[in-house]
């Protein structure tokens, strides 16, 4: 489903899946690939929007929990896209992808990155995307900010009127509070989380941050 310009949204399909976002371009980029089981049907959705998966050149993740990254290897095989990790994701790969997944009683779905995003930004078909480390929900959480377009893809750092949990391996309430405080200073008109609905409109985004600060963060 098209959101704005060349940004598309594919909602989570159930438990242990995540919202997926795609920027159409040559090359394009996919933000989180969701649960591996849903990759074939998601590829079919992407094709319906006139996007050739082979035109998606890069796979990036908001963090490496299984519901966000287990489709990486399969999507790469179908599209030829390269997997890019932020250095904090590489540093926490063992904890999140392998050890943390096993603690949940689930078999890890491993993958190998093709390169690291070293300078906290990359370009997709003329769009500059900033990578903002936002630990708390997970130590490897990264948000992707399109400053000119005022769009934030925030994974599980925060949602509509809520935040991500902090009781999984590497989680930290204090770090999450700091991350959300930093993000609240950005100019955002479209907030795109890893689960549930997005938040549209600058005033609605501001109210959402305010609600979270007043009603959620004090209880973490």
Secondary structure by P-SEA (a helix, b strand, c coil): ccccccbbbbccccccbbbbbbbbcccbbbcccccccaaaaaaaaaaaaccccccccbbbbcccccccccaaaaaaaaccbbbbbcaaaaaaccccccaaaaaaccccbbbbbcccccccccccccbbbbbbbbccccccbbbbbcccccccccccccccccccccccccccaaaaaaaaaaaaaccccbbbcccccccccaaaaaaaaaaaaccccccc
